[in-house]
Amino acid sequence: MDALFVKTERQKQLFTKISELADRFSERSEEIDQTGSFPFQNIEELKSAGYTSLTVPKKYGGEGTSLYELVLLQERLAQGDASTALSIGWHLGIIMDLGNKEAWKAETYEKLCKEVVNAGVLINSAVTEPMTGSPTRGAKMQTTAKKEGNHWVLNGRKTFTTMSPVLDYFIVVASASGKDDPVQFLVPRETDGLRVDETWNTMAMRGTGSHDLILENVILPEESLVQELDAGSKSKASGWLLHIPACYLGIAVAARNYVVEFANSYSPNSISGTIGELSNVQQAIGSLEIELMNARYFLYSIARKWDEEPETRYQLQAELGAAKHVAVNTALSVIDQAMRITGAQSLFQSNPLQRYYRDARAGLHNPPMDDAVISLLAKKALDKL
């Protein structure tokens, strides 16, 4: 089932390499979850394998990976360790998005890409704040950027800064003096006044290192302002965010694989043979398969449409949101069914199903949220009546 969507020889080679990594990561995932530690070794192995430069355009030394391939590989990686997959997915997706939209000055983006390829640097956004909640809700940034002479001074606190223990650059979104819309600053880790407050202690995705980022009188040169965010721009549709549903479907595939193996091997003395031979168990697994198949085909079809029809990709905001909605809710349903089949054994800390269940819950709080997706779909439908 894992290789169902591998279509080309290139994809086969990439998939095989990532599968080997995912299987190694799986051996560490329980400890990462139980201790809430960051998967430093996993990230280093991804760097060594060239995975972190996968979405860098070929002209800058990367692989120029398509969205379809990103979804394929991220789903497989999440089967090994979801925290690692979600963390690195933000880095890969941002690099892809900046290239697609040409949002920054060409020389700034080129410099970043070459650092990713040659030095293995990692990047992620720092947007969410304690008092604003999800930035997709439209709240005003409380992190401020004040212009003083020929430099900017930043102050604020960001939450959910995923992969913060190893990031080399933070894309900080702030309210800037003299600017109507929020702006982005590219902030190097070693900048004075920047620090990470290790606050991440959740029940799900415990290894993402999504700590708080503190900015106290951070002084930046003028060129650190890399983009002014226009809320009305065509950039609302962001294909790279499919790395999120890919991760959660990867968790669901892992749960499916576990329960199939369990059903084929578990043989209580109350029956002859294994529980996989029982009709009620077969019905449950068959229903699980249909759910997972529907969600995966939907996700991969949207990714393929994004790649193959670039002239229409910025009209896909509703479809992209729907793919995430379907993926996460399917993952929750699939894992729940897998736990029902497995029974009380699924509740033990040593059983991966309970970790899959907790990690999948986190998907409900990644953008876009369910209510926003449903509302968008309704408005799109009504506009066409």
N, C-alpha and C positions, 0 to 999 in steps of 0.2 A: 504493500500500500504506500510506503514511504516515497517510492520513486515513480508514482503514478503520473506526475506532471513533468517529468524529465523528458524533453523532446529532442534535444540535439546532442551531438558529441561533446561540445563545449560544456553544456549543462551537466552532462554525465560526469565529466572530469571534476567540475567544481563541486557537484553534489557528493561525489565519492570522498573528496578531500574534507568537506565539511562534516560528512557523516562520521569520519574517523575522529574528528575533534569532538563532535557532539557525544559520541559514545564515551570518550574519556571524561568529558565534563559531567556526564551522568553519574560517574563513579564518585564525584565530589559534591554533587548537588545536595545530598542529605546533610552533610556537615555544614555546608554554606547556609542552608536553611536553619538548622538548629542553632548555630552560633550567631547568625545574622552578620556574618563576615563578608567582606567584599571579595569577589573571585579574581584576585590579582593574577594568579597563575593562568587562569582561562584567558584573560585579556592579553597577557604576554604571548600566549600560544597563538591567539588570533593575529596578533601583530606579526609574529614570525612566519605565519602561513600566508601573509599578504592580504588577509581578509579585510583589514581596516582601510585598505586603499581600493577596495573593490569598485566603489562607485565614483572614484576619481576619473574624469574623462581620459581617454587614451592619449590625447595630445599632451597631457601633463604627467603621463607615466602610469596611470591607473588602468583598470580593466574596462571602464565604461559600461559597467553592468546595467542591464535593463531593469525596469521595475518588476517584470515577471520573474527574472532571475533572483532579484532581491527577495521577493516573496518566497520563492522556492527554497532558498538557502536559509532564510530566517526561520521559516517553519521547521526545517530540519534541525537547526541549531537549538530551537526552543524545546525540542524533544529531549535534548540532553540536559540543559539547564536554562530555565525560563528567565531567570534574573540576568544571566549573561547575555542572552539573546535580546531581551528588551533593551538592555543598556547599550549594547553596540549598535542596535538598530537605530537609535537616535543619531548617533554619529554618522552612520552610513547614509541615512535618509537626508540629513541636513546637507551633506556634501552633494548628494544627488539633486536636491531641490535648488540649491544655489546655482548649480550648473544649468538646470532646466530653465530657470526664470531669469538668469543673468541679473540677479538682484544687486550685486555688489560691483564695484569697479573691477574691471578685468584683471588688473595687476594685483589687486588684493586677493581675489579668488585664486589666481594662479600661484601666488606665493603660498597660500594656505595649502593648496593641493600638493605642491612640491614638498612641503614640510610633512604632510601626511604620508607621502610615498617614501621620502628619503629618511625621515626621522621618526615616523610612526606616531606623530602627534594626534591627539584626540580632541574632539570638540563637541559641545552640546549647548543648548539654549538654557538660560536662566530667566524664566518669565513669571511663573506663579509666585504669588505673595500671600502672607498670612491673612491679610484683610481683604484681598480681592478675589480669592478663590481661583477657579479656572479662568485663564485669560480669554477663553472662547466666549465667556459671558459678557465681555465688553467693559469690564470695570477699568477705572483709571489707575494707571500704575502709580504706586506710592514711592517707588524708587525714583530718585530725582537726579537730574544731570544739570548742573549749573555752569554756565560759561563764564570763565574768568580769564580775561586776556586771550592768550592763544591756546588755552587748554580747557578741558572739562573736569568738573569735580562731581563724582558719583557718591551717593549715599543711599543705603537701603538694605533690605533683607529679602532674599529669594528662598522659596521652599521647593521641594521636589526636584532638586538639582541632580538628576540621575548621573551616575558614574563620576561623581565629584572627587572621589579619592585619586583618580588618575587623569582627569581632564587637564589638557595643556592650555586650552582656550575656553572662555565662557562668552557666549553671546548674550549680553545683558540688555534687556528691554527696560527703558526708563521714560519718564516724562521729562522732557528737556525744556529749558527756558527758551522762549522764542519759537517753539514748535507746537503746532496744533495737534499733530498725531504723535503717538509713541515713536521712539527711535531705538535703533540697535547699536550697541557698542561692542567691539571685539576686544575682550580684555584678557591679556595673558595671565597665567596663573601666578607668576612671580611678582605681579604688580603690588606695590606697597598699599596696605589698607584692605587687601582682599584676604579673606580667610574662610575656611569651611567649619561650620559648627555641626558636629556629628550628632544629629537628632534622629536619624532614621532607625526606628524600632517598631516595625509594623508586623501584622500577622501574615502578610502576603508580599511576594517579591522582595524577600528579606535581604537578598544579596545585591540589590541595585545601587546601594550607596547613595540614595537620593537625599542627601543631607541638605541643610540650609547653607546658603551662600551669604556671607556678610560683606558689605561694602561700606567702609568707613573712610570718608575723605579720600577716595581713590582718584588720583590725578592721572588724566589721560590726554594725549596729544589730540589735536583736532581731527586728524585722519582716523582716529579710532571709531568715530561715528561712521558706521558702514552703510546704514540704510534708514530712511524715514519710512515708517509703515503707513501705507495708505489703505484705510479700511474699505474703500470702494474699488480697489484694484481688481484686475482679473485673477490675481494670484490666490483667490479664495480656495480654488480647487487644488489640492496638494496630494498628488499621487503617492509621494514618498511616505505618507502616513499609513499606507497599507502595511508597513512593517509591524504595526501594532496588531491588527487582526491576524497577520501571519504568525506572530508569536503565540497568540492565544489558541489558534487552531493547532499549532505545534504541540501545545500542552494537551489538547484534546486527543490528538493522534497518539501521544504517549500513553494516555489513560486507556484508549481503545486497545493499544497493543498489549498493555498490562492485563486487561480483563480477558482478552482472547486467550492469552497464555495461561492465565489462571483457570479459566473455564475448561481448557483442554488438559489440565493437570490435576485439578482438585477433585478428589474422589472420596467423599465421606463414606463411612461404612454403612450408611442407611440406604445406599443405592449401589447398583452394579455399573461400573464404568465411571466416567467423569460427569460433572454437571453440564459440560458442553453438549452432552447427548440428550439432555432434557429439553422438551419442547418449549417450556416457558422461558428457559435461559436462551434458547435459540431465537425466540421471538424478541426478547429484550435486546440481544446483540444485533439482530437484523434491523430493528428500529434505530438503534444507535448508529449503525452503518449508513442508513438512509440520511439521517440528520447531518452526519459528518460529510457525506458525499455532496449533498446539496450546498452546504456552506463552502466547501473547498472549490467546487466548480464555479460557484458564483465569484469567489475572491479571485481566482486565477483568470476568469474571463474579463473582469474589470481591469486587472493588471495588463492583460494582453491588449485590451482596447486602448488603454493609455499609451502603450508603446507603439501600436500599429496605426493609430489615428491621431497624431499629434495636433492636427488642426481642430479637433473637437475636445481635447482633453480638459480645457478649462470650463467646459459645460458639464463636467462629470461630478460636481460637488455632491449632489444628492446620492448618486450611485456609490461614490467612495464612502460616504457616511453609512449608507445602507450595508455595504460590505462589512464594515467594522461592527455594526449593530448585530448583524446576522452571525458573524464569526464568534463574537464574545458570548452571546446568548446561547448559541449552539454548543460552544465549549462547556458552558455551565451545565447544560442539559445532558451532554454526553458524559461528563465526569460524574454527575449525580447518578445516572443510570449505571455506570461502571461500579460505583460504590454500592448501589443496591444489589447488584449481582454478586459482588464480592462479600457483602455482609459486614458484620462487625469488625472483621479483620482490617477493613479499610480505614478504621479509626485509629489504629496504632501509629505512633510516631514513626515507626520503622517502615510503614507502608507508604509508598510514594503517592498513592491516590489522595491522601489527606493533604499533601503538599500541592498536588495539582488543583485540588478544589480551592484551597486558599489563594493560590497564585491566580487562578482564573477569575476570582472575584475582583481582583485589582483592575481587570479590563473594563469594568463598568465605570471606572473613574478616569480612564484615559480618554482623550478627545477623539472624535466628538461624542458627547453624551447621548444616551438613548432618546431623551425627550427632545433634544435639539434636532436629531436625525428625523424622528417621526414628524415633527413640526415642519421641517424643510420639505419632506416628501409630500406632505399634505398640501403645502402651499404650491409646490410644483404641479401637483395634480389639478388643483383647483384653477390655476392659471391657464391650464390647457382645456378646461371645460368650455 
